[in-house]
Amino acid sequence: MGENKKVFFVINKFSGTGYSPQVEGLITDFCAAQGWHATLEFTKRRGHAVELAQRAVAEAFDVVVAMGGDGTVNEVAQAALHQNISMAILPKGSGNGLARHLGIPLSLKKALTILASRNTIQMDALSVNNRISVNVSGIGFDGHIANLFDRGSSRGFIGYARLVLREYFRYPEAKAVLTIDGKQSESTSWVMAFANSSQFGNNARIAPRASVCDGVMDVGVVRQISLARLPRVAWQLFTGRLEKCSEVTIRQAREVCVLFEHPRAFHIDGEASGTTTELVVKMLPGAMRLLIPETKKGKH
């Protein structure tokens, strides 16, 4: 990226562990050293990042940067989809699933250098009931926890972990009619995940072989896991070996429809999205241009 480039930063102060005013200085100093014009805007409510990123597109900025967690990344991506603008990520969330998948540093100073990178990819996205997903979405227990967490007062990892422990055996499996690329079957799931990238966040890899550039999603069907098996499965989840788990089946698809008899909770990129009896997920190949680290080679 050369001189006179325009970079628009969409910053969520409230994501992750907190915010320091020094962040603004680091960003403006870095951009000034490159000879770039930087605009910094801060989100004020849910959905505001979409509006700010749409402004970046309308005003012909070269790059729009999402600084926040996966929810902020999702909102900025909604505006960058199919547009002549590059997107970048400065991870500041609690999980940072897409950033971790792409090898983006969690350090702000290191992540900023990606803005000077010429290494771009055309990243896929998913349409989930006509809403955009760029990381991992799902229906079942993970959606149930996301909905409870969104309504609750306790935040952070500990609050989330308490919810998981409390609800683990309360939330049942459910039967569904699952149609993958036109082929229909019956399926029983506790969690059904639709993965563009490999992980939920914090290196919890639900789809270890997933790529954001291959034109297919990874569909993970997870059966309920017994307490005795839980430590083993957790180890597989965090070490990229979940495909070896007997309770998990992973298939690739371009379009999926899942139909339940009763409403199930779902989430989009970790954000609570209510309940539904039907979920239609479609692949959107090469939907947006994304800056990634120069060191990230091979499969993305």
C-alpha positions as CSV (number, residue, x, y, z in Angstrom):
1,M,0.0,0.0,0.0
2,G,1.5,3.3,-1.1
3,E,1.1,6.9,-0.1
4,N,-2.2,8.8,0.1
5,K,-4.1,5.6,0.9
6,K,-7.3,6.0,2.9
7,V,-7.8,3.6,5.9
8,F,-11.0,3.5,7.9
9,F,-10.9,2.0,11.4
10,V,-14.0,0.6,12.9
11,I,-13.2,0.2,16.6
12,N,-15.3,-1.6,19.3
13,K,-14.0,-0.3,22.6
14,F,-16.1,-2.8,24.5
15,S,-15.0,-6.1,23.0
16,G,-12.4,-8.2,24.8
17,T,-10.7,-7.2,28.0
18,G,-10.8,-3.4,27.8
19,Y,-9.6,-0.4,25.9
20,S,-6.7,2.0,26.3
21,P,-6.5,5.5,24.8
22,Q,-3.0,4.7,23.8
23,V,-4.5,2.5,21.0
24,E,-5.5,5.6,19.1
25,G,-1.9,6.9,19.2
26,L,-0.4,3.7,18.0
27,I,-2.8,3.6,15.0
28,T,-2.4,7.2,14.0
29,D,1.4,7.1,14.4
30,F,1.7,4.0,12.3
31,C,-0.5,5.3,9.5
32,A,1.3,8.7,9.5
33,A,4.6,6.9,9.2
34,Q,3.3,5.2,6.1
35,G,1.9,8.4,4.6
36,W,-1.7,7.2,4.9
37,H,-4.9,9.1,5.8
38,A,-6.5,7.4,8.8
39,T,-10.1,7.8,10.0
40,L,-11.0,6.3,13.4
41,E,-14.6,5.7,14.4
42,F,-16.0,3.9,17.4
43,T,-19.1,1.7,17.6
44,K,-21.8,2.8,20.0
45,R,-24.3,-0.1,19.7
46,R,-24.9,-3.4,18.0
47,G,-25.1,-3.0,14.3
48,H,-23.2,0.3,14.3
49,A,-20.1,-1.3,12.8
50,V,-22.1,-2.2,9.7
51,E,-23.1,1.5,9.3
52,L,-19.6,2.8,9.8
53,A,-18.1,0.3,7.3
54,Q,-20.8,1.2,4.8
55,R,-19.6,4.7,5.1
56,A,-16.0,3.6,4.3
57,V,-17.3,1.9,1.2
58,A,-19.4,4.9,0.1
59,E,-16.5,7.3,0.6
60,A,-14.1,5.0,-1.4
61,F,-11.6,4.2,1.3
62,D,-9.0,1.7,0.3
63,V,-9.1,-0.4,3.4
64,V,-11.7,-0.9,6.2
65,V,-10.3,-2.3,9.4
66,A,-12.4,-4.2,12.0
67,M,-10.9,-3.8,15.5
68,G,-12.9,-5.9,17.9
69,G,-14.1,-9.5,18.3
70,D,-15.8,-11.8,15.9
71,G,-19.0,-9.9,16.2
72,T,-17.4,-6.7,15.0
73,V,-15.6,-8.6,12.2
74,N,-18.9,-9.9,11.1
75,E,-20.5,-6.5,11.0
76,V,-17.7,-4.9,9.0
77,A,-17.7,-7.9,6.6
78,Q,-21.4,-7.4,5.9
79,A,-20.5,-4.0,4.4
80,A,-17.3,-5.1,2.6
81,L,-19.0,-8.1,0.9
82,H,-18.8,-7.9,-2.9
83,Q,-17.3,-4.3,-2.7
84,N,-14.2,-2.8,-4.1
85,I,-12.5,-2.4,-0.7
86,S,-10.0,-4.5,1.2
87,M,-10.8,-5.5,4.8
88,A,-8.3,-6.1,7.6
89,I,-8.7,-7.4,11.1
90,L,-7.1,-6.1,14.3
91,P,-8.2,-8.7,16.9
92,K,-9.5,-7.4,20.2
93,G,-12.1,-10.0,21.2
94,S,-12.2,-12.8,23.7
95,G,-12.1,-15.6,21.1
96,N,-10.8,-14.0,17.9
97,G,-11.7,-17.2,15.9
98,L,-11.2,-15.9,12.3
99,A,-8.0,-13.9,13.2
100,R,-6.5,-17.0,14.9
101,H,-7.4,-19.1,11.9
102,L,-5.6,-16.7,9.5
103,G,-2.6,-16.3,11.7
104,I,-3.2,-12.7,12.5
105,P,-1.2,-11.6,15.6
106,L,-3.1,-10.7,18.7
107,S,-0.6,-7.9,19.4
108,L,-1.8,-4.6,18.0
109,K,1.7,-3.5,17.0
110,K,2.3,-6.7,15.1
111,A,-1.2,-6.8,13.6
112,L,-0.9,-3.2,12.3
113,T,1.9,-4.3,10.0
114,I,-0.6,-6.4,8.0
115,L,-2.1,-3.1,6.7
116,A,1.1,-2.7,4.7
117,S,0.9,-6.2,3.3
118,R,0.2,-6.9,-0.3
119,N,-0.9,-10.4,0.7
120,T,-4.6,-10.6,0.0
121,I,-7.1,-13.4,-0.4
122,Q,-10.6,-13.6,-1.8
123,M,-12.4,-14.9,1.3
124,D,-15.5,-17.0,1.2
125,A,-18.6,-16.1,3.3
126,L,-21.8,-17.9,4.3
127,S,-25.4,-16.9,4.0
128,V,-27.2,-18.2,7.1
129,N,-31.0,-17.6,6.7
130,N,-30.0,-14.6,4.6
131,R,-27.6,-13.2,7.1
132,I,-23.8,-13.1,6.6
133,S,-21.3,-15.4,8.5
134,V,-17.6,-15.3,7.9
135,N,-16.4,-17.5,10.7
136,V,-18.5,-20.3,12.3
137,S,-22.2,-20.4,12.9
138,G,-24.2,-23.1,14.5
139,I,-27.5,-24.4,15.9
140,G,-28.0,-26.4,19.1
141,F,-26.2,-26.2,22.4
142,D,-23.7,-23.5,21.2
143,G,-26.6,-21.4,20.0
144,H,-28.4,-22.0,23.3
145,I,-25.4,-20.8,25.3
146,A,-24.9,-17.8,23.1
147,N,-28.5,-16.8,23.6
148,L,-28.3,-17.2,27.4
149,F,-25.0,-15.4,27.6
150,D,-26.4,-12.5,25.5
151,R,-29.3,-12.1,28.0
152,G,-27.3,-12.6,31.1
153,S,-25.4,-10.2,33.3
154,S,-22.1,-12.1,33.8
155,R,-19.5,-11.6,31.1
156,G,-16.1,-13.0,30.2
157,F,-14.7,-16.5,30.0
158,I,-15.7,-17.5,33.6
159,G,-19.3,-16.4,33.1
160,Y,-19.4,-18.3,29.8
161,A,-17.9,-21.4,31.4
162,R,-20.4,-21.3,34.2
163,L,-23.2,-21.3,31.7
164,V,-21.8,-24.2,29.8
165,L,-21.4,-26.3,33.0
166,R,-24.9,-25.4,34.2
167,E,-26.7,-26.2,30.9
168,Y,-24.6,-29.1,29.6
169,F,-27.0,-31.9,30.5
170,R,-30.1,-29.8,30.4
171,Y,-30.0,-29.3,26.6
172,P,-31.0,-32.4,24.7
173,E,-30.1,-33.7,21.3
174,A,-32.7,-33.3,18.5
175,K,-33.6,-35.1,15.3
176,A,-33.6,-33.2,12.1
177,V,-34.0,-33.6,8.3
178,L,-30.6,-32.6,6.9
179,T,-30.2,-31.8,3.2
180,I,-26.6,-31.4,2.0
181,D,-26.2,-30.3,-1.7
182,G,-29.6,-31.8,-2.5
183,K,-29.1,-35.1,-0.7
184,Q,-31.5,-35.6,2.2
185,S,-31.0,-37.7,5.3
186,E,-32.1,-37.9,8.9
187,S,-29.7,-36.6,11.5
188,T,-29.5,-36.4,15.3
189,S,-27.4,-33.6,16.7
190,W,-26.5,-31.7,19.9
191,V,-24.6,-29.1,18.0
192,M,-24.6,-28.6,14.2
193,A,-21.8,-26.2,13.1
194,F,-21.3,-24.5,9.7
195,A,-17.7,-23.5,9.4
196,N,-16.1,-21.1,7.0
197,S,-12.9,-21.0,9.1
198,S,-11.6,-23.8,11.4
199,Q,-12.4,-22.6,14.8
200,F,-14.9,-21.0,17.2
201,G,-12.1,-19.0,18.9
202,N,-9.4,-19.6,21.4
203,N,-8.1,-22.4,19.1
204,A,-11.2,-24.5,19.7
205,R,-11.1,-26.1,16.2
206,I,-14.6,-27.5,15.3
207,A,-13.4,-28.0,11.6
208,P,-9.7,-28.6,11.6
209,R,-9.3,-28.8,7.8
210,A,-11.6,-25.9,6.9
211,S,-10.3,-23.2,4.5
212,V,-11.8,-19.7,3.9
213,C,-10.8,-19.9,0.3
214,D,-12.0,-23.3,-1.0
215,G,-15.6,-22.5,-1.9
216,V,-17.1,-25.0,0.5
217,M,-18.2,-25.0,4.1
218,D,-17.4,-27.7,6.7
219,V,-20.6,-29.1,8.3
220,G,-19.9,-30.6,11.7
221,V,-22.6,-32.7,13.3
222,V,-21.9,-33.3,17.0
223,R,-23.7,-35.9,19.2
224,Q,-24.1,-35.3,22.9
225,I,-20.9,-36.3,24.7
226,S,-20.8,-38.2,28.0
227,L,-19.1,-36.7,31.1
228,A,-16.6,-39.6,31.0
229,R,-15.7,-38.8,27.4
230,L,-15.6,-35.0,27.8
231,P,-11.9,-34.5,28.7
232,R,-10.8,-36.6,25.7
233,V,-13.1,-34.7,23.3
234,A,-12.0,-31.4,24.7
235,W,-8.4,-32.3,24.1
236,Q,-9.3,-33.3,20.5
237,L,-11.1,-30.0,20.0
238,F,-8.2,-27.9,21.1
239,T,-5.5,-29.9,19.4
240,G,-7.1,-30.0,15.9
241,R,-8.0,-33.7,16.2
242,L,-11.8,-33.5,16.4
243,E,-12.2,-35.5,13.2
244,K,-11.1,-38.6,15.2
245,C,-13.9,-38.1,17.7
246,S,-16.6,-40.8,17.4
247,E,-19.4,-38.3,18.3
248,V,-18.4,-35.9,15.5
249,T,-19.1,-36.2,11.7
250,I,-17.7,-33.5,9.4
251,R,-18.7,-33.1,5.8
252,Q,-18.2,-30.5,3.2
253,A,-21.0,-28.7,1.4
254,R,-22.0,-25.7,-0.7
255,E,-25.6,-25.6,0.5
256,V,-27.3,-27.0,3.5
257,C,-30.9,-27.0,4.8
258,V,-31.7,-28.4,8.3
259,L,-35.2,-28.8,9.5
260,F,-36.1,-29.5,13.2
261,E,-39.6,-30.3,14.6
262,H,-39.2,-27.8,17.4
263,P,-37.3,-24.5,17.5
264,R,-33.5,-24.7,18.2
265,A,-31.3,-21.8,19.3
266,F,-28.7,-20.7,16.8
267,H,-25.8,-18.2,16.6
268,I,-24.0,-16.4,13.7
269,D,-20.3,-16.0,14.3
270,G,-20.9,-16.4,18.0
271,E,-23.6,-13.8,18.2
272,A,-27.0,-14.9,19.6
273,S,-29.6,-15.0,16.9
274,G,-32.7,-16.4,18.5
275,T,-34.4,-19.7,17.6
276,T,-35.7,-21.4,14.4
277,T,-37.0,-24.7,13.1
278,E,-35.2,-24.2,9.8
279,L,-31.7,-23.1,8.9
280,V,-30.6,-22.6,5.3
281,V,-26.9,-22.1,4.8
282,K,-25.3,-21.2,1.5
283,M,-21.7,-20.8,0.4
284,L,-20.7,-17.4,-1.1
285,P,-17.3,-18.1,-2.7
286,G,-14.7,-15.4,-2.9
287,A,-17.1,-12.8,-1.5
288,M,-14.6,-10.3,-0.1
289,R,-11.0,-9.2,-0.3
290,L,-9.0,-9.6,3.0
291,L,-5.5,-8.6,4.0
292,I,-3.6,-11.3,5.7
293,P,0.0,-11.6,7.1
294,E,2.8,-11.9,4.6
295,T,4.0,-15.0,6.6
296,K,0.7,-16.8,6.0
297,K,1.4,-19.1,3.1
298,G,-0.4,-22.1,1.7
299,K,-3.9,-23.0,2.9
300,H,-5.9,-20.2,4.5
